[in-house]
C-alpha cells in the first residue's frame, strides 16, 4: 500500500482493519492477540459495546460546540473525576502532551502570581517522557527527543529518578513545580518508590512548589487503582490524564484543586476541541466501567497472573532478567546479552500473531485491556513463547 503519511513513524508490516476485545484482524484476515492496548489507551479493549452505544447516542445529539459553552457530557465526566479523586476542578484537552503542557503552564503562572516572577523553574526526571510539544519534550529528560529542536524552553532541571538526595539538592525557592511519572513508562516501566514520592511531596510543601504527577499512562485503572498516586499515600497538586481516559477516543485532562484552579482565569488557556461532547460521553461511560470495584480487582488479579507467567517464561528462555510494574502495566527487562534488542522481540511476536510494545531499547512492554480474560492471556503468552523460541535460534 502506498504511504501518504510523513515518515516519522516506522509502521509495522500489517494493517489492522477491525478488532474486538483483545483480538485484532488485519486486512489479510489474520488474527492477533493485542497485549499492547494501543499503548495503554484501549483500557476496555476494542469496540466495547457500551462505548459504541455511548458514542452512537451522543453522535445523534451534538458533535462539537464552541468552548464559550459547556455541555452536559463534559460536566458529567468532570464530576466523576472530581468525586473519585483529590481534585476539585478539571480542564479538558485532547492528548497527554496537551494535558502536561497545561499542567506546566498552570504551575508557572501559579508560581508567578503567588510568589513573583522568579518562581518559574521546573524539576523533572532524567529519562522521563511527558509529550511531544516543544515544552513537554524539553521537560522530558530524554535528549534524543529534544536535541533537534533547539533552542529549547529554559528553566528546566533534570534529576535522576528515585534519587531523593538529588531532588533535595535541586529544589529551591525558584522552583514552581516538580513533575514525576509514578511509573516511568517510555523509559522502561520503572515504578517510583513510596519514599521518593513522599519525599517529593514534602519538599514541594517546604519550598512552595506544586507536585505534578503525570498519570497519562498510569491512570484510569492500569495499576489496579483509578490513579497510581493512590498507591503512594500522597496527594498531588495536579495530575495529567489521557490515553485510557477516553477508552480509545481522544481526550486529555488535568485535575487540580480549588486552591490552584483559579490561576487559569478567563482567557489564560484554552483548547478548541477540549471537552468535546462525544469524547466526554465515551469517557464518562468508560469511567463507570473502569472505576467499578470488580474491574479494578480484575486488573490486580490478572496483573499478578501475567507477571508470574512472564517471570516463568523469562526463567525458561533466559530472555528476561526482571519483570516489573503494577497491575496490567508491565515491563520485561531484557537479560544483559540481549540488551538493545527489544524491538526485535516485538517484531518476532507480531509474526506469531501477538501485539506487544517496547519501553526503550531494553524492555518489552505490556499494557493490555483491563478486561483481559484468561483465554486471551494464555493464547498471547503461548504466541510469545513461540516467538522467543524462534528468535533465539
Secondary structure, 3 states (H helix, E strand, C coil): CCCCCCCCCCCCCCCEEEEEECEEEECCCCEEEECCHHHHCCCCCECCHHHHHHHHHHHCCCCCCCCCCCCHHHHHHHHHHHHCCCCCEEEEECCHHHHHHHHHHHHHHHHHHHHCCCCCEEEEEECCCCCCCHHHHHHCECHHHHHHHCCCCCCEEEECCCCHHHHHHHCCCCEEEEEEECEECCCCCEECCHHHHHHHHHHHHHHCCEEEEECCCCCCCCCCCCCHHHHCCCCCCEEEECHHHHCCCCCEEEEECHHHHCCCCCCCCCCCCCCCHHHHHHHHHHHHHHCCHHHHHHHHHHHHHHHHHHHHHHHHHCCEEEEEEECCEEEEEECHHHCCCHHHHHHHHHHCCEECEECCCCEEEECCCCCCCHHHHHHHHHHHHHHHHHHHC
